[in-house]
């Protein structure tokens, strides 16, 4: 019986891996088709090369750009703004979300203000942050924090509030302290939901930093986009966009990998 169960489990795993490979091939095929269309459209005259340069020209511009002496400095500035804004935004979201979940009175008082603040389009704060914190990285970090903290806050609140009441009653029956209940039950139950908010926060931090650089900056990848756009170097604009896409996607998939490794108790069907 045990051997039959093992063989069934192995068969299910093999089928799952086969499906994963098949869908990855589908994704790769879509990417190839899109890149071919991107390359062909300007060369066939379907779209002006000024508006959409051929993919090969964008790649050539990308190679040329990353070999420029100034590129690493601009890349480092934007990366620092994103990472610091992401870390601070995540910490603020975790603290506020935990406070709102633990103390219902705090939630009743503060939650309407948090939602009202989130409802304001964050782009309107960018000129204010420039005026308050200057044209340096500080204003971009604040912008990244303001945009990225909310998904962590909401997911933390939802995750902690969704702990089954039976689990809470069990901890009370064994006379566990509130902190023990939080560490042993509430936090492990909420972590998968919290991590989803953290992954969203990273992409929002990228948006916040770039938006801040668009409004006012003398360095960073957003500054390069604005510079090349004014120069009509659209191939280099796309090259910087490719760098930003790789930066955001790389960070997201790193967090996805950490999610799967750290939250090992997640149900298999949720992975």
N, C-alpha and C positions, 0 to 999 in steps of 0.2 A: 504493500500500500504506500509506504514511504517513497519507494522508488517511482511509483506512478505519479505521486504528488510532485516529486522533484522534476520528473520529465515534463509534466504539465506546466510547472512554473518556468522551466527552461524554454519550453515552446512559446509561452506567452511573452517571455523576455525577447526571444528571437523575433517574434512577430512585431513587437514594439520597436525594436531596433531597425527592422526592415522598413516599417512605416516611417520612422524618423529619417532614414536615408532617402527614401522616396520623396518625402516632402522637401528635404534639403535640395534634392535634384530639381524639383519643380521651382524652388526659389532661385536656384542658380540659373535655370533656363530663362526665367523672367528677367533676371538681371542682364543676361547676355542679349536678349531681345531688345531691352530698353537701351543698352549701350550701342547696339548696332543702329537702332533708330536715331539715337542722338548723333552718332557719327554721320549717318547718311543724310539727315534732314538739311543741314546747312550746305553740304556738298552738292546736293541735288537742287538747290535753290528753293527748297520748300520754306525756309526761314532764313532771315538775314544773319550772316556770321557775326555781325555786330551785336545782335540780340542773343543769339545762341551759338557760340563757337563750337566747332567739332570737338568731340570727346578727346581725340588725339591731341588737339591743340591745348585743351585744358590740362591734360596730363603733362605735356611739354612745359606749360607755364608753371605747373605745380613743381616739377623737378627743378626748373630754373629758380623758382621762389625759395624753396627750402635750402638751396645752396647759397643764397644771399646772406651776407654777414649780419644784416639787421633782422632776419626772420626769427632767429632763435630768441632774440631779446623780446620781440613782440609776442611770440608764442608763450614765453615764460611769464610775461605779465598777465596775459589772459588766463593761463592755467592757474596761476596763483590766485587771481580774483575768483575763479570758479571754485577752486578747492576750499579757500577760506570762507567764501559765501555759503558753500554747501555745508561745511562742517558747522558753522555758526547757525545757519538756518535749521539744520537737522537738530542741533542741541536745543534751540529755542522751541521748535515744534514738539520735541519729546517732553520737555519740561512743562510747557503749557498744556499739552494734551493730557499728560499724567495728572496735573493739578486739576484740570476740569473733570477728569474721570473720577478722581478720588474724593474731591470735595464738591458735592452737588451745589452748595451755596455759591461757591466760586463760579461754577458753570452758569448758574442763573444770572449772576451779575455781569460776568465778563464775556460770555459767549456772544451776545448780540453785538458787542463792540468789535469782536474779532470778525464776525461775519460781515458787518458793515465795512470794516477796513478792507476785507478781501474783495468786497463788491466794487471797490474803486479801481478803475484801470490803472495798473502800476506805472504805465508809461508817463502818467501825469506827474509822478513823483521825481522822475529823472532830472528835470531842470532844477527842482528844489534841492536834490541831493548834490548836484554840481555846485549850487550856490553855498550849501552848508558845509560840504566836505572837500570841495575843490575839484580840480581836473585830474587829480591823481587816482591811484587804485582804490582809495577809501570809498569814494562815491559809488564805484562799480561793485565793490564788495557789499555795501549796504543795499544796493539794488538787487543783487543776487540773493541776499538774505531775505529781503521783503517778499520776493517772488517765491522762494523755495520753501519757506517754513510752513506754509499752510497745508500742503498735502501730508506732511509728517504729523502736524497737529491733528488733523481730521482722522487719519488712519490710526493714530495712537488712541484717540478718544473712542473711536468705534471699536477697535480691538479690545480695549480694556473693559468697555461696557458690554461686550458680547460674551463675557465669560459665563458659562452655565451656572445657574443658581445652585444646582445640586452640588457642584464642586465647591462653591463658597460655603454651603451648609456643612459639607464634609469637613472642611478646614475648621469651621467653628466648633464642630462636634468634638474634634480632637484638641480644642483649645489653642489653636494656632494664633499667633499674634497677627495684626494687620500686615506688618512687614513680611512675615513668613508667608501669608496668603498671597501677597503681591509677588514675592520672589518665586514661590513654588507653583502657583496656579495662574494668576492673572497675567504676569509678564510672558511666560512661555506660551500661553494660549494666544496672546495678542501679537507676538513677534512676527508671525507670517504676514499679518495685515500691516504692521508697522513697517516691515521691510519693503512692502509694495509702495508705501508712501515715500520711503527713503529713496527708492529708485526713481520715482517721479521727481523728487526734489532735485536730484542731480541734473536732469534735463532742464528743469526750470532755472537752476543756478547758471547754466550755460546761457540761457535766454537773457537772464538778468544782467550778466556781465556784458554781453554783446550789446544789449539795448543801452546800457550805460555808456559804452564806448561810442555808440552811434551819436548820442546826444552831445558828448563833449569829451574828447580824449586826444592825446598826442602820441599814444602808443597802444599796442594791443592789436589783436586780429580784427576787431570791429573797426578800429581806425584804418587798418589796411583796406578793408572792404570799402569804406567811404572814400578813401584816397583813390583807389583804382576805379571806382565807379565814376568819380568826377573826371578821371583821365580817359574814360571809355576803354579801359583795359579789362573788358568783360571776361577774357580768358583767365586773368589773374583773380578777378572777383570769384569766379567759379572755383578756382584753385583754393582760395581761402575757405570757401564754403565746404569743399571736400575735406579740408583739414578740420574744420569745426565739426562736421558730421562724424569723422573718425574719432575725434576727441570725445564727443558726447556718447557715441555708440560704444566706444571702448570702455568708458567709465560705467555705462549701464550694464554691459555684459560682465564686467568685473564684479559689480554688485550682485548680479544674477548668480554668478559662480559662488560668491560668498554666501548668498542666501541658501543655496542648495547644500553647501558644506556645513554651515553653522546651525541652520534650523533642520537638524537631521530627523526630528520627530514629526515633520510635516507628513501628512498622508500621501501615499504614493500617487493617488489620482489627482493630487493638487500640485505635484511637482512639474 
